[in-house]
Amino acid sequence: MGYIVGAARSAIAKGKPDGILSSTHHPVDLMAKVLEGLVTQAGVPKGAVDDVICGVVTPLGKQGANVGRLATLKAGFPVETSGVQLNRMCGSGQQAINFASAGVLA
């Protein structure tokens, strides 16, 4: 049986080339830190996580790759842990939770 062990979001900042996070954090690095904090907070070992689902609004430029998968690997999860990125504009986070819930119920 599967469980959703937590949900988190990254820092909020205007995504623009000269924005506050643009010079200090690549999107993959930022999401990897969020994932590391999430498993620490939940008390779950990385090897126990089957799937990472990331909602990413307007995945262009540095966000254009599969941030969910790349951040999962960068955060040190096993290669067997899948990771995906989805875009539903403002509803991306909610859609990620919906997909995770459906996966648990399946």
PyMOL commands that set and color helices and strands:
alter all, ss='L'
color gray80, all
select helices_A, chain A and resi 27-42+46-48+61-63+67-74+89-105
alter helices_A, ss='H'
color red, helices_A
select strands_A, chain A and resi 51-55+82-86
alter strands_A, ss='S'
color yellow, strands_A
deselect
rebuild
show_as cartoon
